[in-house]
Amino acid sequence: MADDPLADRSELAGLADLAARLGQRCVALGLHIATVESCTGGLVGHLVTEVPGSSAYFVGGFVTYSDELKRETVGVPHDVLAAHGAVSAQVAMAMATGGRARTGADLAVSVTGIAGPAGGSPSKPVGLTYVAVADALGVAVRRHLWTGDRSENKRQSAAAALELLLERVDAAAASVAGPG
């Protein structure tokens, strides 16, 4: 994909559309979101803030690339990092939960993974990513294994984060509305 600028533009337009849809839903429901990112390096927050008026629903974000910042900034417990490693469902869930608690947002999304091209292992290969969202209903986490280059893996992870946020925003709306 890196050799095809038209495909890159099309994919970026898709990400912009996801971010715009998320913004519309958040505004309609009066919800606020936050981000806690590792392997995406702030890409999710960037996409959210590319939408005009995003200050109405985006409270802010953290880029916690190191384990130390994961602990100090969003309160990921040392024992969780030691037991499971930074790239794990448990750490993604702790990042999202901590981000929500630290910001007061209604929903916080986290992304942790191995973007590549190096850094993988047999048990945690390049492309392995966990995305989590913490909200009033609890914490949802998804595991992904991307097969692209570093940039593609980051874009796919950001898309997965926006999609899970949209899913959880819709779940929050359904829980408020009650049975049909």
Summary of the structure (lengths in Angstrom):
residues: 180
radius of gyration: 15.7
end to end distance: 43.2
largest distance: 48.9
contacts: 632
relative contact order: 0.17
helix: 52%
strand: 19%
